[in-house]
Amino acid sequence: MKIHTTAIIDADAKLDHGVEVGAYSIIGPDVKIGKNVIIGPHVVIESSTQIGESCHIHQFCSIGAPPQDLKYSGEKTFLVIGKFNIIREFVTIHRATAAEDGITSIGDNNMIMSYCHVAHNCKVGSHVVMANAATLAGHVRVEDYAIIGGLSGIHQFSNIGAHCIIGGASAVVKDVPPYTMVAGNHAKLFGLNLIGLKRRNFPEKTINGIKKAYQTIFRSKLLLEDALKKAHEEAEDIPEVIHFLQFIRESKRGTCR
């Protein structure tokens, strides 16, 4: 391990081999840091935080601070961060409240750019990109491969679907269906993220199935329940289409339209 002489590390913290800690960084109690993690200077990692291997946390980040929730009264809660994540300057990621499972979690291979915020009880998947100053309020769910544009704000309890893209400076107050593009204040649908799907090598049959379901749900004049039923009948057991329809059916906030 390469620990700068000015870093302060609690005796109860556990650092695996290959960890680097920069100048003036502080690591609190009950913190577990996986192998080959790089922590820049002036980083604060507070208690009950777990970080997987090969993450790179840049300078001036605040990781594992208590939640910004008036209901929180010091209960033991957790932050769990996976492997191979890049967390850039001035990012803030908070531990959970005692609600739900008491865990804020972030998956693997994510890019969280400067000044982003991940609030309490959020569940962020893997391969997610949050551009500069994108913010997640409490209890937000973000599925794999979502892209959230810079300066965007996501309302609490919203769900962000897989492989979607959210335009910069958007205000998202409803759920964003998988595979779609949204933008604006308040965010509205602008079709499917076809470029993203092709870059991810989605089969043509799958893309066509998603297109058909999208047109039935959002372009027909059917009531939503009738549109979902019709789209499900036409889905041909394509997993991505089934996920698309299930996401919309289970939405509690309603989806962007």
HELIX and SHEET records of a PDB file:
HELIX    1   1 LEU A  194  ARG A  199  1                                   6    
HELIX    2   2 GLU A  204  PHE A  218  1                                  15    
HELIX    3   3 LEU A  224  GLU A  233  1                                  10    
HELIX    4   4 PRO A  239  GLU A  250  1                                  12    
SHEET    1   A11 LYS A   2  ILE A   3  0                                        
SHEET    2   A11 GLU A  20  VAL A  21  1                                        
SHEET    3   A11 ILE A  38  ILE A  39  1                                        
SHEET    4   A11 HIS A  56  ILE A  57  1                                        
SHEET    5   A11 ILE A  86  ILE A  87  1                                        
SHEET    6   A11 MET A 111  ILE A 112  1                                        
SHEET    7   A11 VAL A 129  MET A 130  1                                        
SHEET    8   A11 ILE A 147  ILE A 148  1                                        
SHEET    9   A11 ILE A 165  ILE A 166  1                                        
SHEET   10   A11 THR A 180  GLY A 184  1                                        
SHEET   11   A11 ALA A 187  LEU A 192 -1                                        
SHEET    1   B 9 ILE A   8  ILE A   9  0                                        
SHEET    2   B 9 ILE A  26  ILE A  27  1                                        
SHEET    3   B 9 VAL A  44  ILE A  45  1                                        
SHEET    4   B 9 SER A  62  ALA A  65  1                                        
SHEET    5   B 9 THR A  92  HIS A  94  1                                        
SHEET    6   B 9 HIS A 117  VAL A 118  1                                        
SHEET    7   B 9 THR A 135  LEU A 136  1                                        
SHEET    8   B 9 GLY A 153  ILE A 154  1                                        
SHEET    9   B 9 ALA A 171  VAL A 172  1                                        
SHEET    1   C 8 LYS A  14  LEU A  15  0                                        
SHEET    2   C 8 VAL A  31  ILE A  33  1                                        
SHEET    3   C 8 THR A  49  ILE A  51  1                                        
SHEET    4   C 8 PHE A  78  ILE A  81  1                                        
SHEET    5   C 8 ILE A 103  ILE A 106  1                                        
SHEET    6   C 8 LYS A 123  VAL A 124  1                                        
SHEET    7   C 8 ARG A 141  VAL A 142  1                                        
SHEET    8   C 8 ASN A 159  ILE A 160  1                                        
END                                                                             
